[in-house]
Amino acid sequence: MYTVTVDVGQEEDFSKVEERAYKAGAVQHFYVDAKREFADVYISRAILMNGMYEGLYPLGTALARPLIAEKVVEVARRVGADAVAHGSTSKGNDQVRFDVTVKALAPDLKIVAPARIWGMTRAEEIEYARRHGLPVGEEHKKYSIDDNLWSRSIEGGPLDDPLAEPPEDAFKWTVPPEKAPAEPTYLTIGFEKGLPVSLNGEKMDLASLVATLNHIGGANGVGRLDHIENRLVGFKSREIYEAPAAVILYHAHRDLEKLVLTPRELRFKHHVLDPQWADLVYQGLWVEPLRAALEKAAEEMERWVAGEVRVKLYRGGLWVVGRESPFGGYSRGLADYSAGWYPTDEEARGFIELWSLHSLTALRRRQSGQ
């Protein structure tokens, strides 16, 4: 048996992971550092596509699964394996994400999911590990937790009651808003071609920028998300997320798009491209050709989404307080009510007449038919 751990930015003692792997009977354990690839290939797409499933979940776990599956397949090929195994149960979304990606990359490999085959609950999995001398962290006994560079996902235990406020011990990245600093924090984020490239004037690679925003946002109580989620496996679940960087970049990027894109571009992207992309990623269909096609369409628009966005963080709140772009469609000369351009009365009347003609014609015809 060979074991693989893929580092996508999770807070983990990888030496202990390796130790557990050999205790479990591994012949060889592989550690794969994929943090940079996760940021540059997957998180970058989520930023570009405003990736929020059902408007709230930043897709952290969903984004990481196809990358993890890809790295596992690479190791399987290297060692000549004829099967891959994962620990998903039959109730989770991740079984779909892992299985579909493996099938796409290596249809000849058999997929084994012991917990799913044996019909094990999470409690039974923990007990099984304990009996075999494989330690499980205390926090994982109370909650099911998955974290990476983009988000921290928490579910189970007391969170299964959708009416109950999440206990404070569920959170790790973010301070309670009431305990955040009494003074606001201001950030200026620079974008090029729709992607963040600088923070407060300092150029940064994406992985470093995300990690920095997670720290700053979390210290200000920003990034806590409480979500009733429609799982792809057929039921609703209550999920808690911590995603300071994702929340900050989502709001900053969308705001810059509003400044730059035409109204038709903006509505098409926000109402058609972005939610469709988020659905595909959440549903484990990273390999779906439509996902790449949606990105290609977005990339053409995002060529012009450049500039800076200023955000204010204060005790759990986030506000965009300023933005500028060399390609922005805003003109103060047109918008200024005190000195801006005003149409003549004749021009205004003509515009209103044509603008409303379809609606008024339909209204009058239907009123006459009553």
Backbone torsions as a table, in degrees:
resi	resn	phi	psi	omega
1	MET	NA	132.1	174.4
2	TYR	-110.2	142.4	178.3
3	THR	-119.5	152.2	-176.5
4	VAL	-134.7	131.9	170.0
5	THR	-119.0	124.8	179.5
6	VAL	-105.7	119.9	-179.0
7	ASP	-86.4	107.2	176.8
8	VAL	-113.8	25.3	176.8
9	GLY	98.9	9.8	178.9
10	GLN	-70.7	150.2	178.3
11	GLU	-83.3	98.0	-172.0
12	GLU	-145.3	143.3	171.3
13	ASP	-87.9	97.7	-172.0
14	PHE	-70.3	-20.4	174.7
15	SER	-68.9	-36.9	177.4
16	LYS	-71.0	-34.7	176.8
17	VAL	-61.6	-44.6	178.7
18	GLU	-63.3	-40.4	178.6
19	GLU	-60.8	-43.1	178.6
20	ARG	-65.2	-35.7	-179.6
21	ALA	-61.3	-44.4	-180.0
22	TYR	-71.8	-30.2	174.2
23	LYS	-64.7	-33.1	-179.6
24	ALA	-78.3	-6.4	175.7
25	GLY	106.5	16.8	-179.4
26	ALA	-66.5	139.7	172.2
27	VAL	-77.2	-38.5	178.9
28	GLN	-152.7	139.6	178.6
29	HIS	-111.8	136.1	-179.8
30	PHE	-113.7	129.9	172.8
31	TYR	-108.0	126.9	-178.7
32	VAL	-119.9	117.5	177.4
33	ASP	-86.9	106.2	-177.0
34	ALA	-119.3	20.3	-176.5
35	LYS	-61.0	-47.3	-177.6
36	ARG	-65.0	-42.3	179.0
37	GLU	-65.0	-39.1	178.0
38	PHE	-59.3	-43.5	-179.8
39	ALA	-69.9	-50.3	-170.5
40	ASP	-74.1	-29.9	-176.1
41	VAL	-102.1	-39.7	-172.4
42	TYR	-100.6	-54.3	179.5
43	ILE	-62.0	-38.3	179.2
44	SER	-58.9	-39.4	177.8
45	ARG	-65.9	-38.7	-180.0
46	ALA	-64.5	-37.6	177.5
47	ILE	-67.9	-47.5	-178.7
48	LEU	-58.8	-38.1	-175.0
49	MET	-99.5	13.2	-178.8
50	ASN	47.0	51.4	-170.2
51	GLY	-70.6	93.6	174.9
52	MET	-131.6	106.7	179.2
53	TYR	-67.1	127.7	-177.7
54	GLU	53.5	31.4	173.5
55	GLY	77.3	1.8	-174.2
56	LEU	-139.5	-34.1	-175.9
57	TYR	-89.1	119.0	-175.9
58	PRO	-77.0	9.9	170.0
59	LEU	68.3	24.5	-176.8
60	GLY	-56.0	-55.8	-179.8
61	THR	-66.3	-42.0	-178.7
62	ALA	-61.2	-36.1	179.5
63	LEU	-70.5	-36.2	-174.5
64	ALA	-76.0	-29.8	-172.8
65	ARG	-60.5	-46.2	178.6
66	PRO	-63.8	-32.8	176.8
67	LEU	-67.2	-44.6	178.3
68	ILE	-59.9	-45.3	179.7
69	ALA	-61.1	-40.1	179.2
70	GLU	-61.0	-44.1	-178.8
71	LYS	-68.7	-35.7	177.2
72	VAL	-64.4	-42.5	178.3
73	VAL	-62.7	-39.8	178.6
74	GLU	-60.4	-42.4	178.3
75	VAL	-67.3	-41.4	179.3
76	ALA	-57.7	-41.2	178.0
77	ARG	-65.8	-39.2	-177.2
78	ARG	-64.6	-38.3	-176.2
79	VAL	-95.9	-1.8	178.1
80	GLY	75.4	30.9	-179.7
81	ALA	-73.0	155.6	176.3
82	ASP	-112.0	4.1	179.4
83	ALA	-155.4	156.1	171.7
84	VAL	-126.6	150.2	-178.8
85	ALA	-128.2	147.6	173.6
86	HIS	-139.7	168.2	-171.8
87	GLY	-99.7	13.8	-177.3
88	SER	-67.2	145.7	172.5
89	THR	-89.1	-179.6	-179.2
90	SER	-84.1	-2.0	-178.5
91	LYS	-101.8	-10.0	-173.5
92	GLY	-93.9	162.3	175.1
93	ASN	-74.6	-29.3	-171.5
94	ASP	-65.1	-28.0	177.3
95	GLN	-58.3	-37.7	179.0
96	VAL	-68.7	-46.3	-177.1
97	ARG	-61.9	-43.7	178.8
98	PHE	-67.2	-50.6	-174.1
99	ASP	-62.7	-45.1	-177.5
100	VAL	-63.3	-42.9	-178.4
101	THR	-66.4	-42.5	178.2
102	VAL	-62.7	-43.3	179.2
103	LYS	-60.9	-36.1	-179.9
104	ALA	-71.0	-39.4	-174.6
105	LEU	-88.2	-32.0	-175.1
106	ALA	-148.4	73.9	-176.7
107	PRO	-62.1	-16.6	179.7
108	ASP	-81.3	-16.7	-177.8
109	LEU	-80.4	133.9	174.9
110	LYS	-76.5	141.7	179.1
111	ILE	-107.8	124.1	-179.2
112	VAL	-117.2	129.0	178.3
113	ALA	-128.7	86.7	-172.6
114	PRO	-54.4	-44.9	-178.5
115	ALA	-62.3	-35.0	178.6
116	ARG	-72.8	-40.5	-179.9
117	ILE	-65.1	-43.4	-177.5
118	TRP	-82.7	-6.2	179.8
119	GLY	66.2	37.3	-174.5
120	MET	-83.5	141.4	169.1
121	THR	-83.3	170.9	178.9
122	ARG	-63.9	-40.0	179.3
123	ALA	-61.1	-38.9	178.8
124	GLU	-69.7	-34.5	175.8
125	GLU	-63.3	-44.5	179.5
126	ILE	-62.8	-42.5	179.3
127	GLU	-65.5	-39.1	178.4
128	TYR	-61.4	-44.8	179.0
129	ALA	-63.2	-41.9	-179.3
130	ARG	-61.8	-43.7	-179.2
131	ARG	-62.3	-27.8	-178.0
132	HIS	-101.3	16.4	173.8
133	GLY	71.5	27.3	179.4
134	LEU	-108.3	105.8	-174.8
135	PRO	-66.5	143.8	176.3
136	VAL	-122.1	130.9	-178.6
137	GLY	-57.1	147.5	-177.3
138	GLU	-60.0	-39.5	-177.7
139	GLU	-64.5	-30.4	-179.8
140	HIS	-76.8	-14.8	175.5
141	LYS	-76.0	-29.3	-178.9
142	LYS	-92.0	-39.2	-178.2
143	TYR	-127.1	161.7	166.7
144	SER	-98.0	120.6	-171.7
145	ILE	-126.0	135.8	172.7
146	ASP	-137.3	128.7	-179.8
147	ASP	-134.0	152.7	173.5
148	ASN	-153.8	-169.6	-176.4
149	LEU	-60.6	-28.3	-171.3
150	TRP	-95.0	-29.4	-178.8
151	SER	-164.8	164.1	172.5
152	ARG	-121.1	121.2	-176.4
153	SER	-106.1	132.5	-179.0
154	ILE	-131.7	131.5	177.6
155	GLU	-150.5	168.9	175.7
156	GLY	88.8	178.3	178.6
157	GLY	59.0	-134.2	-178.2
158	PRO	-63.9	-16.5	-179.8
159	LEU	-74.9	-12.7	179.6
160	ASP	-69.1	-14.7	173.8
161	ASP	-89.1	107.4	-174.3
162	PRO	-68.4	-12.3	179.5
163	LEU	-89.3	-19.6	-174.3
164	ALA	-82.3	136.4	174.3
165	GLU	-67.9	136.8	-178.4
166	PRO	-59.3	132.0	175.8
167	PRO	-62.5	150.8	-176.8
168	GLU	-64.8	-25.0	-179.0
169	ASP	-73.6	-4.1	175.1
170	ALA	-76.5	-20.7	-173.8
171	PHE	-100.3	147.4	-179.6
172	LYS	-136.9	-36.6	-175.9
173	TRP	-84.8	-25.0	-171.1
174	THR	-120.2	140.6	174.3
175	VAL	-83.4	156.4	174.0
176	PRO	-59.5	136.6	-178.2
177	PRO	-51.2	-37.4	-178.1
178	GLU	-69.9	-15.0	178.1
179	LYS	-104.6	5.5	177.6
180	ALA	-73.1	163.9	-178.8
181	PRO	-54.5	149.2	-178.3
182	ALA	-75.9	-15.4	178.9
183	GLU	-107.9	141.9	-179.9
184	PRO	-69.7	156.4	174.0
185	THR	-111.1	131.6	178.7
186	TYR	-108.8	137.9	178.6
187	LEU	-130.3	143.1	173.2
188	THR	-117.4	118.8	-176.2
189	ILE	-109.9	125.3	178.9
190	GLY	-95.7	138.1	-178.8
191	PHE	-122.6	145.6	169.6
192	GLU	-136.1	128.6	-179.3
193	LYS	51.0	39.9	174.5
194	GLY	83.9	-2.3	-177.0
195	LEU	-116.5	144.0	179.1
196	PRO	-73.1	134.4	-176.8
197	VAL	-128.3	-11.1	-178.8
198	SER	-151.2	156.5	176.9
199	LEU	-133.5	120.3	-177.8
200	ASN	52.7	40.7	176.3
201	GLY	85.4	-6.4	-179.3
202	GLU	-98.1	122.9	177.1
203	LYS	-66.2	135.9	-178.4
204	MET	-143.8	145.7	170.4
205	ASP	-70.4	159.9	-170.7
206	LEU	-63.9	-41.2	-179.3
207	ALA	-61.1	-43.1	179.7
208	SER	-68.1	-40.0	-179.9
209	LEU	-63.7	-43.4	179.2
210	VAL	-63.7	-45.3	179.7
211	ALA	-61.0	-40.6	179.5
212	THR	-65.5	-43.8	178.9
213	LEU	-66.3	-34.2	175.2
214	ASN	-60.1	-43.0	-179.1
215	HIS	-67.8	-49.2	-177.4
216	ILE	-66.8	-46.2	179.7
217	GLY	-62.5	-44.1	180.0
218	GLY	-62.1	-38.2	178.9
219	ALA	-65.7	-21.2	178.4
220	ASN	-101.2	10.8	178.3
221	GLY	73.3	16.7	-177.9
222	VAL	-94.4	137.2	172.4
223	GLY	113.0	8.3	175.2
224	ARG	-84.6	128.5	-177.3
225	LEU	-129.8	132.6	179.8
226	ASP	-122.1	116.3	-163.4
227	HIS	-134.5	126.5	165.8
228	ILE	-89.4	114.2	-165.2
229	GLU	-115.4	136.2	174.5
230	ASN	-85.6	102.4	-179.7
231	ARG	-70.8	151.0	-179.9
232	LEU	-72.6	-15.4	-179.4
233	VAL	-90.3	9.7	165.4
234	GLY	108.2	10.2	177.2
235	PHE	-147.2	163.8	177.9
236	LYS	-86.9	144.1	176.7
237	SER	-135.7	156.5	177.1
238	ARG	-100.3	121.4	-177.0
239	GLU	-123.4	141.0	174.4
240	ILE	-113.9	135.4	179.8
241	TYR	-129.8	147.6	166.4
242	GLU	-117.9	120.1	-175.8
243	ALA	-153.0	65.5	-177.0
244	PRO	-57.9	-49.6	-178.3
245	ALA	-63.5	-43.1	-179.0
246	ALA	-61.4	-42.8	-179.5
247	VAL	-66.1	-45.0	-179.4
248	ILE	-62.5	-48.1	-176.5
249	LEU	-70.0	-33.8	177.1
250	TYR	-59.5	-50.3	-177.3
251	HIS	-70.4	-38.9	179.6
252	ALA	-66.3	-43.4	-177.5
253	HIS	-67.0	-45.4	179.0
254	ARG	-61.9	-37.0	179.8
255	ASP	-66.6	-41.3	178.3
256	LEU	-65.9	-36.4	175.7
257	GLU	-60.4	-40.0	179.1
258	LYS	-62.4	-33.2	179.4
259	LEU	-73.2	-34.7	-169.3
260	VAL	-98.6	-47.6	-172.1
261	LEU	-72.9	151.0	174.2
262	THR	-69.1	161.0	179.0
263	PRO	-55.1	-38.2	-179.6
264	ARG	-71.0	-42.1	176.1
265	GLU	-60.1	-46.4	-176.7
266	LEU	-60.4	-48.6	-177.9
267	ARG	-67.5	-38.7	178.6
268	PHE	-63.8	-42.6	-178.7
269	LYS	-70.1	-50.3	-174.4
270	HIS	-71.1	-31.6	-175.1
271	HIS	-100.3	-18.0	-177.3
272	VAL	-118.7	-63.7	-173.8
273	LEU	-63.1	-52.9	-172.0
274	ASP	-63.1	-51.7	-178.9
275	PRO	-66.1	-33.1	177.7
276	GLN	-65.8	-41.0	177.4
277	TRP	-62.4	-46.0	-179.6
278	ALA	-61.0	-40.5	178.6
279	ASP	-61.7	-44.9	-178.8
280	LEU	-61.7	-44.2	-178.6
281	VAL	-67.1	-44.5	179.9
282	TYR	-60.9	-39.9	-175.7
283	GLN	-80.4	10.2	174.8
284	GLY	80.0	17.5	-175.3
285	LEU	-107.9	47.3	174.5
286	TRP	-58.2	-29.8	-177.3
287	VAL	-82.1	-7.9	-180.0
288	GLU	-62.3	126.0	-179.1
289	PRO	-55.2	-31.1	-179.4
290	LEU	-61.8	-32.1	-179.7
291	ARG	-59.4	-47.0	179.3
292	ALA	-67.7	-35.3	179.8
293	ALA	-66.6	-40.4	177.3
294	LEU	-61.7	-40.7	178.9
295	GLU	-64.8	-39.2	179.4
296	LYS	-62.5	-41.8	178.6
297	ALA	-63.6	-42.2	-179.3
298	ALA	-67.2	-38.6	-177.8
299	GLU	-59.9	-35.1	178.9
300	GLU	-63.2	-41.1	177.6
301	MET	-71.9	-38.7	-172.9
302	GLU	-72.0	-9.6	176.1
303	ARG	-53.8	-29.3	-173.9
304	TRP	-101.2	-3.4	-176.8
305	VAL	-85.0	82.3	-178.0
306	ALA	-133.7	151.5	179.0
307	GLY	140.9	-157.3	-178.6
308	GLU	-130.1	146.1	176.9
309	VAL	-127.1	132.0	178.8
310	ARG	-105.4	126.8	-179.1
311	VAL	-121.5	152.7	179.1
312	LYS	-118.0	126.2	177.0
313	LEU	-109.9	130.3	-179.8
314	TYR	-155.6	111.7	174.0
315	ARG	45.1	56.8	176.8
316	GLY	88.3	-12.3	-179.2
317	GLY	-97.5	155.0	-179.8
318	LEU	-137.2	126.9	178.1
319	TRP	-133.1	135.3	168.4
320	VAL	-83.2	121.8	-174.5
321	VAL	-115.3	-0.3	177.6
322	GLY	-174.7	153.1	178.9
323	ARG	-159.3	150.9	175.2
324	GLU	-152.7	150.8	179.4
325	SER	-156.1	141.2	175.1
326	PRO	-66.4	-14.7	-179.3
327	PHE	-111.3	12.9	-177.4
328	GLY	-66.1	142.0	-179.8
329	GLY	-86.4	-1.8	-179.1
330	TYR	-78.1	132.7	176.6
331	SER	-127.2	117.1	179.4
332	ARG	-64.8	-32.5	178.8
333	GLY	-62.0	-32.9	177.1
334	LEU	-83.0	-37.7	-171.5
335	ALA	-83.5	-21.7	-174.2
336	ASP	-64.9	118.2	-177.9
337	TYR	-73.8	-20.0	-177.2
338	SER	-91.2	-28.0	-176.1
339	ALA	-138.7	3.5	-175.3
340	GLY	-75.2	175.4	179.3
341	TRP	-69.4	134.8	176.4
342	TYR	-119.7	130.7	173.9
343	PRO	-65.5	155.6	173.2
344	THR	-71.5	165.1	178.0
345	ASP	-59.3	-39.9	-179.9
346	GLU	-64.7	-42.0	178.7
347	GLU	-65.1	-43.3	-179.8
348	ALA	-63.1	-45.1	179.6
349	ARG	-62.8	-41.1	179.2
350	GLY	-64.2	-42.3	178.4
351	PHE	-61.6	-47.2	-177.7
352	ILE	-63.1	-38.4	-179.8
353	GLU	-62.8	-48.5	-179.7
354	LEU	-70.3	-39.4	-178.4
355	TRP	-60.5	-38.7	-173.8
356	SER	-97.5	-0.5	-170.5
357	LEU	-60.4	-46.8	178.6
358	HIS	-57.3	-49.6	-175.1
359	SER	-65.7	-45.1	-178.1
360	LEU	-67.9	-36.6	177.8
361	THR	-63.0	-46.9	179.1
362	ALA	-62.7	-42.9	-179.1
363	LEU	-61.0	-45.5	-177.1
364	ARG	-67.6	-40.3	179.0
365	ARG	-63.1	-40.9	-177.9
366	ARG	-73.3	-33.3	176.7
367	GLN	-67.0	-37.8	-179.1
368	SER	-71.5	-20.8	-179.6
369	GLY	-90.9	-1.5	-179.6
370	GLN	-75.0	NA	NA
